[in-house]
Amino acid sequence: MAPRRDNPKGRADLWTTRSRLVTVNLGLGFFLPASHADDSRQLFPICKRCAAPGVPVALVNGPTMPDPVFNDADAVIRVAHVFPRLPIIGYHGFYRP
């Protein structure tokens, strides 16, 4: 599922209240336009909504990204500091090129 740019929190509300969602999978480097994992405008409303019920957010980061500039593990660390109760799953690398 990809959040709509006009209402990412609304989509997160839908995902976490009307479905039996297990994980929200976000590959922000694949969005058009692409963005970093700590993009507060796009990601933070989703993280805030998912943190309350404990719905994990899976963030892709690594060699599968369309541009190495998005392989920033520090961005995910910043998300974890802003949302300390949010379960975060990191996959596909999390390394610097």
N, CA and C atoms as an extended XYZ file, in Angstrom:
291
Properties=species:S:1:pos:R:3:atomname:S:1:resname:S:1:resid:I:1 pbc="F F F"
N         0.834       -1.173        0.000 N   MET     1
C         0.000        0.000        0.000 CA  MET     1
C         0.881        1.239        0.000 C   MET     1
N         0.538        2.182       -0.800 N   ALA     2
C         1.281        3.437       -0.834 CA  ALA     2
C         0.389        4.552       -0.305 C   ALA     2
N         0.907        5.351        0.615 N   PRO     3
C         0.080        6.443        1.128 CA  PRO     3
C        -0.173        7.483        0.051 C   PRO     3
N        -1.342        8.019        0.052 N   ARG     4
C        -1.641        9.104       -0.888 CA  ARG     4
C        -0.993       10.372       -0.371 C   ARG     4
N        -0.401       11.103       -1.268 N   ARG     5
C         0.314       12.317       -0.871 CA  ARG     5
C        -0.612       13.345       -0.235 C   ARG     5
N        -1.872       13.353       -0.624 N   ASP     6
C        -2.778       14.363       -0.102 CA  ASP     6
C        -3.273       14.048        1.305 C   ASP     6
N        -3.178       12.792        1.744 N   ASN     7
C        -3.717       12.445        3.050 CA  ASN     7
C        -3.046       11.186        3.605 C   ASN     7
N        -1.745       11.225        3.912 N   PRO     8
C        -1.099       10.014        4.409 CA  PRO     8
C        -1.650        9.550        5.747 C   PRO     8
N        -2.020       10.475        6.637 N   LYS     9
C        -2.560       10.059        7.929 CA  LYS     9
C        -3.911        9.386        7.755 C   LYS     9
N        -4.717        9.891        6.836 N   GLY    10
C        -6.009        9.265        6.575 CA  GLY    10
C        -5.862        7.830        6.113 C   GLY    10
N        -4.885        7.591        5.269 N   ARG    11
C        -4.630        6.228        4.817 CA  ARG    11
C        -4.152        5.361        5.978 C   ARG    11
N        -3.292        5.913        6.819 N   ALA    12
C        -2.814        5.156        7.971 CA  ALA    12
C        -3.966        4.844        8.919 C   ALA    12
N        -4.882        5.791        9.110 N   ASP    13
C        -6.062        5.528        9.935 CA  ASP    13
C        -6.856        4.365        9.364 C   ASP    13
N        -7.062        4.373        8.072 N   LEU    14
C        -7.796        3.298        7.409 CA  LEU    14
C        -7.085        1.967        7.613 C   LEU    14
N        -5.778        1.957        7.400 N   TRP    15
C        -5.027        0.707        7.515 CA  TRP    15
C        -5.064        0.143        8.920 C   TRP    15
N        -4.983        1.001        9.936 N   THR    16
C        -4.845        0.508       11.303 CA  THR    16
C        -6.170        0.326       12.032 C   THR    16
N        -7.266        0.825       11.499 N   THR    17
C        -8.542        0.678       12.195 CA  THR    17
C        -9.535       -0.214       11.468 C   THR    17
N        -9.514       -0.225       10.166 N   ARG    18
C       -10.516       -0.988        9.417 CA  ARG    18
C       -10.009       -2.310        8.880 C   ARG    18
N        -8.768       -2.583        9.056 N   SER    19
C        -8.229       -3.843        8.559 CA  SER    19
C        -7.474       -4.532        9.685 C   SER    19
N        -7.142       -5.752        9.447 N   ARG    20
C        -6.333       -6.483       10.421 CA  ARG    20
C        -4.882       -6.422        9.976 C   ARG    20
N        -4.433       -5.228        9.858 N   LEU    21
C        -3.108       -4.968        9.329 CA  LEU    21
C        -2.040       -5.476       10.285 C   LEU    21
N        -1.068       -6.151        9.723 N   VAL    22
C         0.033       -6.661       10.519 CA  VAL    22
C         1.236       -5.731       10.434 C   VAL    22
N         1.509       -5.195        9.243 N   THR    23
C         2.660       -4.319        9.021 CA  THR    23
C         2.355       -3.339        7.904 C   THR    23
N         2.844       -2.118        8.031 N   VAL    24
C         2.797       -1.146        6.941 CA  VAL    24
C         4.178       -1.147        6.302 C   VAL    24
N         4.233       -1.437        5.017 N   ASN    25
C         5.495       -1.522        4.291 CA  ASN    25
C         5.694       -0.247        3.482 C   ASN    25
N         6.771        0.468        3.755 N   LEU    26
C         7.025        1.734        3.073 CA  LEU    26
C         8.403        1.731        2.420 C   LEU    26
N         8.410        1.901        1.131 N   GLY    27
C         9.649        2.062        0.378 CA  GLY    27
C         9.671        3.459       -0.195 C   GLY    27
N         9.975        4.433        0.631 N   LEU    28
C         9.854        5.828        0.218 CA  LEU    28
C        10.774        6.193       -0.938 C   LEU    28
N        11.840        5.467       -1.130 N   GLY    29
C        12.727        5.727       -2.251 CA  GLY    29
C        12.091        5.403       -3.585 C   GLY    29
N        10.983        4.654       -3.549 N   PHE    30
C        10.272        4.297       -4.774 CA  PHE    30
C         9.098        5.224       -5.058 C   PHE    30
N         8.784        6.119       -4.125 N   PHE    31
C         7.683        7.054       -4.350 CA  PHE    31
C         8.038        8.006       -5.483 C   PHE    31
N         7.059        8.605       -6.053 N   LEU    32
C         7.275        9.625       -7.083 CA  LEU    32
C         6.764       10.957       -6.562 C   LEU    32
N         7.575       11.894       -6.223 N   PRO    33
C         9.032       11.802       -6.202 CA  PRO    33
C         9.511       11.004       -4.994 C   PRO    33
N        10.688       10.430       -5.126 N   ALA    34
C        11.272        9.638       -4.048 CA  ALA    34
C        11.593       10.533       -2.853 C   ALA    34
N        11.591        9.922       -1.672 N   SER    35
C        11.945       10.679       -0.475 CA  SER    35
C        12.694        9.782        0.495 C   SER    35
N        13.275       10.390        1.500 N   HIS    36
C        14.057        9.663        2.498 CA  HIS    36
C        13.147        9.090        3.582 C   HIS    36
N        13.683        8.126        4.328 N   ALA    37
C        12.905        7.461        5.369 CA  ALA    37
C        12.474        8.401        6.482 C   ALA    37
N        13.149        9.517        6.638 N   ASP    38
C        12.763       10.452        7.702 CA  ASP    38
C        12.023       11.671        7.153 C   ASP    38
N        11.356       11.509        6.035 N   ASP    39
C        10.560       12.598        5.443 CA  ASP    39
C         9.354       12.846        6.345 C   ASP    39
N         9.424       13.900        7.139 N   SER    40
C         8.376       14.145        8.134 CA  SER    40
C         7.021       14.416        7.504 C   SER    40
N         6.985       14.992        6.344 N   ARG    41
C         5.703       15.310        5.702 CA  ARG    41
C         4.972       14.039        5.264 C   ARG    41
N         5.694       13.083        4.718 N   GLN    42
C         5.053       11.873        4.216 CA  GLN    42
C         4.987       10.754        5.249 C   GLN    42
N         6.082       10.535        5.948 N   LEU    43
C         6.166        9.358        6.803 CA  LEU    43
C         5.648        9.575        8.217 C   LEU    43
N         5.893       10.727        8.803 N   PHE    44
C         5.577       10.903       10.213 CA  PHE    44
C         4.094       10.755       10.549 C   PHE    44
N         3.156       11.228        9.715 N   PRO    45
C         1.747       10.975       10.049 CA  PRO    45
C         1.419        9.481       10.086 C   PRO    45
N         2.052        8.719        9.222 N   ILE    46
C         1.827        7.275        9.199 CA  ILE    46
C         2.441        6.638       10.441 C   ILE    46
N         3.668        7.023       10.764 N   CYS    47
C         4.332        6.472       11.950 CA  CYS    47
C         3.565        6.794       13.221 C   CYS    47
N         3.077        8.002       13.325 N   LYS    48
C         2.317        8.404       14.513 CA  LYS    48
C         1.082        7.528       14.680 C   LYS    48
N         0.379        7.300       13.592 N   ARG    49
C        -0.841        6.497       13.662 CA  ARG    49
C        -0.534        5.033       13.941 C   ARG    49
N         0.557        4.528       13.413 N   CYS    50
C         0.918        3.127       13.613 CA  CYS    50
C         1.518        2.872       14.992 C   CYS    50
N         2.162        3.873       15.579 N   ALA    51
C         2.813        3.692       16.876 CA  ALA    51
C         1.807        3.404       17.987 C   ALA    51
N         0.660        4.065       17.962 N   ALA    52
C        -0.319        3.908       19.046 CA  ALA    52
C        -0.785        2.464       19.217 C   ALA    52
N        -1.253        1.784       18.146 N   PRO    53
C        -1.673        0.395       18.324 CA  PRO    53
C        -0.520       -0.599       18.203 C   PRO    53
N         0.696       -0.113       17.943 N   GLY    54
C         1.847       -1.006       17.835 CA  GLY    54
C         1.973       -1.707       16.496 C   GLY    54
N         1.419       -1.113       15.446 N   VAL    55
C         1.537       -1.692       14.105 CA  VAL    55
C         2.942       -1.393       13.582 C   VAL    55
N         3.732       -2.422       13.272 N   PRO    56
C         5.092       -2.183       12.786 CA  PRO    56
C         5.112       -1.491       11.426 C   PRO    56
N         6.133       -0.675       11.233 N   VAL    57
C         6.380       -0.036        9.946 CA  VAL    57
C         7.657       -0.660        9.389 C   VAL    57
N         7.557       -1.232        8.197 N   ALA    58
C         8.716       -1.825        7.533 CA  ALA    58
C         9.277       -0.812        6.545 C   ALA    58
N        10.547       -0.513        6.689 N   LEU    59
C        11.203        0.473        5.833 CA  LEU    59
C        12.276       -0.215        5.003 C   LEU    59
N        12.143       -0.118        3.693 N   VAL    60
C        13.149       -0.688        2.796 CA  VAL    60
C        14.280        0.316        2.634 C   VAL    60
N        15.488       -0.201        2.634 N   ASN    61
C        16.656        0.651        2.503 CA  ASN    61
C        17.817       -0.245        2.108 C   ASN    61
N        18.434        0.017        0.997 N   GLY    62
C        19.566       -0.799        0.596 CA  GLY    62
C        19.714       -0.892       -0.903 C   GLY    62
N        20.293       -1.990       -1.395 N   PRO    63
C        20.662       -2.084       -2.805 CA  PRO    63
C        19.487       -2.103       -3.771 C   PRO    63
N        18.293       -2.336       -3.290 N   THR    64
C        17.144       -2.354       -4.200 CA  THR    64
C        16.584       -0.963       -4.465 C   THR    64
N        17.071        0.035       -3.755 N   MET    65
C        16.568        1.396       -3.954 CA  MET    65
C        16.986        1.914       -5.328 C   MET    65
N        16.151        2.736       -5.950 N   PRO    66
C        16.473        3.227       -7.289 CA  PRO    66
C        17.661        4.188       -7.330 C   PRO    66
N        18.035        4.759       -6.192 N   ASP    67
C        19.161        5.690       -6.148 CA  ASP    67
C        19.884        5.501       -4.812 C   ASP    67
N        21.210        5.332       -4.820 N   PRO    68
C        21.943        5.107       -3.565 CA  PRO    68
C        21.793        6.223       -2.534 C   PRO    68
N        21.381        7.410       -2.953 N   VAL    69
C        21.214        8.510       -2.004 CA  VAL    69
C        20.151        8.174       -0.945 C   VAL    69
N        19.275        7.221       -1.230 N   PHE    70
C        18.225        6.848       -0.281 CA  PHE    70
C        18.642        5.702        0.640 C   PHE    70
N        19.884        5.235        0.544 N   ASN    71
C        20.393        4.164        1.405 CA  ASN    71
C        20.952        4.750        2.695 C   ASN    71
N        20.176        5.493        3.401 N   ASP    72
C        20.635        6.222        4.578 CA  ASP    72
C        20.067        5.606        5.850 C   ASP    72
N        20.868        4.776        6.494 N   ALA    73
C        20.419        4.158        7.741 CA  ALA    73
C        20.176        5.201        8.826 C   ALA    73
N        20.898        6.306        8.774 N   ASP    74
C        20.703        7.360        9.774 CA  ASP    74
C        19.291        7.934        9.729 C   ASP    74
N        18.676        7.944        8.562 N   ALA    75
C        17.297        8.436        8.448 CA  ALA    75
C        16.355        7.562        9.264 C   ALA    75
N        16.577        6.264        9.254 N   VAL    76
C        15.735        5.349       10.024 CA  VAL    76
C        15.995        5.531       11.519 C   VAL    76
N        17.226        5.779       11.877 N   ILE    77
C        17.548        6.050       13.281 CA  ILE    77
C        16.814        7.304       13.752 C   ILE    77
N        16.754        8.312       12.904 N   ARG    78
C        16.025        9.539       13.270 CA  ARG    78
C        14.532        9.248       13.466 C   ARG    78
N        13.954        8.398       12.642 N   VAL    79
C        12.546        8.007       12.812 CA  VAL    79
C        12.373        7.309       14.158 C   VAL    79
N        13.290        6.415       14.493 N   ALA    80
C        13.207        5.686       15.765 CA  ALA    80
C        13.297        6.630       16.963 C   ALA    80
N        14.077        7.679       16.857 N   HIS    81
C        14.175        8.652       17.954 CA  HIS    81
C        12.892        9.469       18.096 C   HIS    81
N        12.258        9.796       16.988 N   VAL    82
C        11.016       10.576       17.039 CA  VAL    82
C         9.860        9.717       17.544 C   VAL    82
N         9.860        8.424       17.187 N   PHE    83
C         8.781        7.507       17.564 CA  PHE    83
C         9.364        6.313       18.323 C   PHE    83
N         9.741        6.496       19.585 N   PRO    84
C        10.416        5.416       20.317 CA  PRO    84
C         9.551        4.182       20.559 C   PRO    84
N         8.233        4.304       20.491 N   ARG    85
C         7.355        3.151       20.717 CA  ARG    85
C         6.948        2.451       19.420 C   ARG    85
N         7.393        2.972       18.294 N   LEU    86
C         7.031        2.409       16.997 CA  LEU    86
C         7.906        1.200       16.677 C   LEU    86
N         7.285        0.040       16.445 N   PRO    87
C         8.078       -1.102       15.977 CA  PRO    87
C         8.525       -0.841       14.532 C   PRO    87
N         9.826       -0.907       14.282 N   ILE    88
C        10.369       -0.658       12.949 CA  ILE    88
C        11.071       -1.913       12.452 C   ILE    88
N        10.740       -2.299       11.240 N   ILE    89
C        11.403       -3.414       10.573 CA  ILE    89
C        12.228       -2.822        9.439 C   ILE    89
N        13.505       -3.110        9.419 N   GLY    90
C        14.368       -2.639        8.343 CA  GLY    90
C        14.812       -3.822        7.503 C   GLY    90
N        14.727       -3.670        6.203 N   TYR    91
C        15.148       -4.786        5.356 CA  TYR    91
C        15.824       -4.299        4.080 C   TYR    91
N        16.496       -5.215        3.435 N   HIS    92
C        17.270       -4.973        2.211 CA  HIS    92
C        18.486       -4.106        2.453 C   HIS    92
N        19.183       -4.345        3.505 N   GLY    93
C        20.476       -3.705        3.631 CA  GLY    93
C        20.713       -2.822        4.819 C   GLY    93
N        20.377       -1.560        4.707 N   PHE    94
C        20.695       -0.550        5.711 CA  PHE    94
C        22.199       -0.384        5.851 C   PHE    94
N        22.819       -0.097        4.757 N   TYR    95
C        24.246        0.172        4.764 CA  TYR    95
C        24.530        1.368        3.874 C   TYR    95
N        25.692        1.907        4.031 N   ARG    96
C        26.106        3.042        3.199 CA  ARG    96
C        26.906        2.513        2.020 C   ARG    96
N        26.660        3.056        0.812 N   PRO    97
C        27.413        2.585       -0.362 CA  PRO    97
C        28.864        3.027       -0.297 C   PRO    97
